[in-house]
Amino acid sequence: MIFSNNKSTWLGLVLLSAFFAQYILKLEWPWLYHLQQEELYKRWSGLCLALFIAFQWILTITRVIKKLRRFAMTMQTIHKWVGALSPLFFYMHSMALGYGYLLLLSYIFFSNTLLGYFNLDVIKNNNDLWFKGWMITHVALSITITILMFFHITMVFYYK
C-alpha cells in the first residue's frame, strides 16, 4: 500500500486532530461554548450538521441512478472535500462527544470520517476484497450514523 498526496485527506486529518486536541486539552472558545448552550443555536447548528450528513448521501444517489452517473466522479471529489470538513461541522455543533447514545454517535461519526480520509484513492490498492470491505464498512457506518442522527433529532424534539 502506498499513500498518495491527497490534500482533502491532509486537511481532514488536521481538523480531526485539532478537534481531539481541543477535546483532550479542554480548550474552549467561551463565546462558542455559550452559544452551544442556547437552544436556538443547538437546533440551527444541528440542522447544518444534519444537512451535511444528508448532502454526503448525494454521492450514493449519483452512483445508483443511471441518469446521474455522469456526475459521480465530480460528486466523489466534492464528497471528499466536504467530508474533510466534517470535524468542523461537528465542532460548530458541539465541542464535546456527549454520553450514552450521543457518545456512540460521535465515535461512529469520527470513525467513519477517519475511514473516509483513508479512501482507496489515498491507499493505492487494487485488491477487490480490500475495495469491497472498505466500501461496505464505510456505507454501513454511514447508515448507522444516519439512523442515530434521526433518533437524536426525535429525542431532541420529543423531550423539548
C-alpha positions, -999 to +999 in steps of 0.1 A: +000+000+000+013+034-010-001+066+005-008+092-021-006+130-017-043+138-012-050+174+000-085+167+013-072+138+034-045+160+049-070+188+057-093+163+073-066+148+094-055+183+106-091+192+115-098+158+132-065+161+152-074+197+162-109+185+173-094+158+195-066+181+208-091+207+220-113+179+235-084+162+254-068+195+265-102+210+273-096+241+252-128+260+246-138+292+230-161+307+256-183+325+231-189+293+211-194+273+243-221+297+254-237+297+220-238+259+221-258+261+254-286+280+237-315+260+224-319+280+192-282+277+183-282+240+190-312+235+167-297+255+139-262+241+142-278+206+144-297+214+112-265+223+095-249+191+107-279+170+095-278+187+061-241+180+059-248+143+066-277+143+041-255+160+015-229+133+017-256+108+006-257+125-028-227+106-039-246+073-035-275+088-054-253+097-083-238+062-084-272+044-082-294+064-105-283+057-141-291+092-154-269+108-127-238+085-131-220+111-153-218+133-122-204+106-099-167+114-103-173+151-097-196+143-068-169+120-054-144+149-053-169+171-036-178+143-012-142+140-001-137+178+004-169+182+023-160+151+043-127+166+052-146+195+068-167+171+089-148+177+122-155+215+117-193+209+113-193+187+144-173+212+164-196+240+155-225+219+168-207+205+199-172+208+214-179+176+233-186+139+224-216+136+246-226+105+266-248+075+261-261+071+225-245+105+217-211+092+226-218+062+204-229+085+175-197+106+180-175+076+179-191+062+148-191+096+131-154+101+137-145+065+129-163+068+096-147+102+090-112+087+095-121+057+073-132+082+046-099+100+048-081+068+040-102+061+010-090+039-019-075+069-037-053+076-008-043+040-001-034+027-035-045-009-036-062-027-065-074-057-044-111-063-050-116-077-015-100-046+001-123-023-020-154-042-011-145-044+026-137-007+027-169+003+008-192-020+029-177-007+061-180+030+051-216+026+039-226+006+069-212+032+093-229+060+072-262+042+075-257+038+113-249+075+116-280+085+097-302+063+118-287+076+151-290+111+137-327+107+132-330+091+166-312+121+181-334+146+163-365+127+175-353+127+211-344+164+210-379+174+197-398+148+218-383+159+251-383+197+245 
